[in-house]
């Protein structure tokens, strides 16, 4: 539809034979009408906005039983169901990992379009599910009743993380998320955000594997938001470090569960950053261990480390008998 303002720009000039005063008068009146149209155009006023949404899918490393290794990755939707998830493709540069049951895969958490899940638990257990390692959990609680307008920064919701045992030494895990605004104001309703919550499992080691850090920040596993990696997206928003459960790798009074708020703005729905960390550490990047004196690991740790290098597989958490966090997959 052509607006009054557009008409001011597209109306043909009056014929040359018309009087000069008449032409100027016509242009003057058109300018007045255009100004009124621009000043009276509807502006999105602040109004109440709810945010809805959660998690829909997982992409990343998974494990299945292989040979004598009885290990399986699982996902659980609290209050609904749990299921085993297995890899469907090898990582091209890690063929030995595939022979030992570890590869790339995906898992879906919803059955229909528009559905989301507020919380996902994920963990490693045996094939029967009768025994499991320490569970991980991610949840998102959408914010309700924010009084905002277009462009205002406001709280979208809160993440809560629990750091358990998961697959490390592989490309990061990704949890797909969909968020949507709900408002009685049409200008504020129906704005969408599709993003991914990434998980980077650290090992507390320097890049060459020669140095170990006892610092809880260096050993924390890091969550971050990222644009779609499947379409070339690389931008990341914040790095939220969640501490290990091992008492030796916790700060004083700390735990392996923490939370943080996500802020954004409407226009569409744009994530801005994290705020209000509780029990987590914030960083602009994942820490790199460097410049530390080499650790002297216990004898049992050397065996675990060498086995891990042989299988090209590390888990996220330290054993009871060793200080290093990198643990090899064990068949026993």
N, C-alpha and C positions, 0 to 999 in steps of 0.2 A: 504494500500500500504506500502510495506517495504521501509524505507528510507535508504540512504547511511550510516547514523549513526548507524542504526540498523544492517546493514550488517557488520559493524566493530565489533559488539558484537556477531553476530551469525555465522560468517564464521568459519568453522571447522579448527582446527590447521593443519598444513601441516604434511603429513605422516612422521614417524620417520626416514624413510630411506633417506629422502631428506637432503641435506647438511644444516648445521646449519646456514650458511650465507644466503642461499636462503630463509629460513624460516623467519629470522630476517628482511630481505629486504622486503618480502611480507607484513609483519605486519607493517613495517615503512610506506610503500606506502599506505596501507589501512588507517593508522592513519592520513596521510596527506589529503587523500580524505575526511575522516570524518570531519576533522577540517574545510576544505573548505565548506562542506555542512552546518555545523553549523553556520559558520560566514556569509554565504550568504543566509541563510533561510530568507524568508520574515518577516519583522518586521512591526507591525501596526504603521504607522507614524501618527502624529497629523493631523487632518483634521476637516472640518466644520461639526458640528452635530446639528440637530434640535431635540427637544423633542416634542412628540405629546401625547395626551391622556387627561383623565379626569375621571369623576364619572360614575359608571354603576348601582349600587344598594344601597339600604338602608336596614339595619337590626337593629331592636331595638324596644323600646316601641312605641306603637301607641294607639290611642283612637277613640272610636265610641260612638254614642249616646246610652245611657242606662237609662231606666226609665224616670225620669224628667230631666236628665242631657243632655242638647243639646250641645255636644261638639264633634268635629271631627278633626282629623289630616289631613293635606294637604301637597302636594308637588307641586312645580311649576318649570318648565323649561322655563326660560325667552325666549320670542320670539317663543315659541312652544305651550305648553299647561299646564294646571293644573289638578290635580286629587286628589280625596279623597283616603286615605289609612287607612284601619282598621286592628286591631289585629286579629290573627287567633288562638292564643293559650294563655292560662293563664300562668303567672309565678307561678311555683309550690308553692313558699312560700308566695304568695300574692293573695290568692283566693278572698279576698274582693275587691281588685282592679279590678279583672275580672268582678265581679258583677256590678261594677260601670263603665264598658266600657273600662278599660285599660288593655293591655296585650302585648304580644310579636308578632311581625309581620315583614313583609318585603315589599319593593316597588322597582320595576324596572324602570330604566330611559331610557333604550335603547331597540330597537326592533331587532337588528342583532348583530352577532359576530363582534367584532372589533370596534363597535360604542362606543363613550363616550360622556359625557356632560360636558361642561366647568364650568357650574354654576348650583347649586340647591338651591332653596328657599324652606323653610319648616316652617309651622306655624300651629296654632290651631285656629279654628273658630267654627261657629255653623254649623248645618247639611246642611243648604242651602248655606253656604259660603258667606252670605251677610255681616257678621261681623267677624272680625278676631282680634286676639291678635297681639302684636308686632312680626313682621316677623324675622326669622333667614335666613342667607344666607352663603353658602360656595362656593368659586370659585377657580379655579386653572388656571393660565396662563402659559403655557409651554414656556421654554426658546428657543430661536432661534439663530443659527449661532455661537455657541461656538466652538472655535478652541482647540480641546482636543485630547488626545491619550488615549489608554487603561491605566487605573489606575489613570489618572488625575482627581482631584476633580474639579467639575464645577457646575454651577447653573442649576438645572433641571427645575425650574419654581418658581412661586410665588403664595402663598395662600392669599386670602382675606376673612375675616370673619366678619359677622354682628351678634351680639348677641341679640336675641329677647326673646320670651317666648317659653319654651319647657318642656317636661315631665321630672321631676326629681324624685329621690328616687327609681330608677329602674336601671337595668344593663345599661351600657353605650350604646349610639347610635353609629352605625358604618356605614361609607360610603365607599363602595368598590371603589377602583381606579385602573386603568390600565394605565401605561405609556410605551412609546416605543421610541427608538432612530431612527432617519432617517439620513443617510449619504451616500454619493457616495462611501465612503471607506467601502468595505465589512466587514472589521474587526470591524468597529464602528457602523454598521447598524443593526437594528432589535433586539437590546437588550431590554428585557422586564422587567418591574417591576409591580408586582401585590401586592397591599398593601391595608390597611384600614385606613381611617381617623376616629379616635374615638372622641367622644364628651362626656365629663363628666360634668353633670350639678351639680353645688355645691349649698349648702344652707346656707353657712356662719355660720354653727353651729358646735360645738364640737361633737365628736362621741356620747356622751350621751345626746345631745340635750340641755345641760344646759347652754352653753356659746355661746354668739353671738359676731361676730366681725364686726365692721364697716369698716375694712380695705378693700379697693377696690380689692387688690390682693386675699384676702381670699374669696371674693364673686364673683370673675371672674369665668366664665365657661371655661373649659380647653379642647383644642384640642390636639391630639397627633397622631403620626403614629404608627401602630402596624402590626406585621406579622399576618397571618391568625389565628384568634381565633378558627376557626372551625376545625383546625388540630393541636391544642395544642400550637399555637404560643402565646407567652406572651411578647416578647421583644417589648419595646416601645422606640420611638425616640422623645425626647423632650416633653415639656408640654408648650403649648402656651395659656396663659390666656387672654381671651377677656372680657373686662369690661362690667358691667351692664349699661343699659340705664338710670337707676335711678340716678339723679344728686347727691344724697347723697352717692352713691357708685361709683362715678367716681373720678379719680385723677384730680388735677387741669389741665384744658385744655384738658382733655381726652374725649373719645367718646366710643360708643359701637361697632365701626368698626375699624379693624386693619388689618395689613398684615405682612407676613414674607416670606422669601425666603427659598427654599428647595435645599440643595446641595447633590450631590452624585458622583459616579464614574462608569465608564464602566468596567464590568468584571464579571457577566452580567450587570444589571443596579442596583446599590446598593445605597440606601439612606444613607447619612452620618450624616446629622443634619440640624438644622435650623440656619439662620443668618439674620441680618439686620431687627430686629423687628421694626415695625412702629405702634405705638398705642396699643401694646400688651405687656404683661409681660411674661418673660421666666422663667421656673423653672425646676428643676431636678425631681420634684414630685408635686403632687397636694397638696397644703397647708392643714394642719390639724389645726383647731382652738383649741388652748389649752392655759391654763394659763391666761385667760382673766377674768376680773370680770364679774359676771352674769349681763346681760342686764335687764333693767326694761321695758318690752314692754308695749305699750298702751293697754287699756282694749280690744279694738277690735281685737288686734293681738292675745291675749290669746284665744279668741273664734276661730279664724282661725287656730291657731296651734293645738288646741284640736280636731277640726274637721278633720284636716289633719291626725292626729294620728289615728283617728277612721276609716278613709277610706283608710289609708296606701297609700296616694297619695299626692305628693307635686308638685307644679309647680316651675318654675325656678326663679320667679321674685316677688319683693315686691309689696304690694298693696299701694294705695295712702295714706291710713290711718295708716299704721303700718310700723315699722322699720325692722321687720324680713323679710327675703327673702322667707322662706318656706310658701307657701300659699296653703290652702286646696282647693280642687275642690268644687265649689259652684253650686248648682242646679239653683239658681235664676239668 
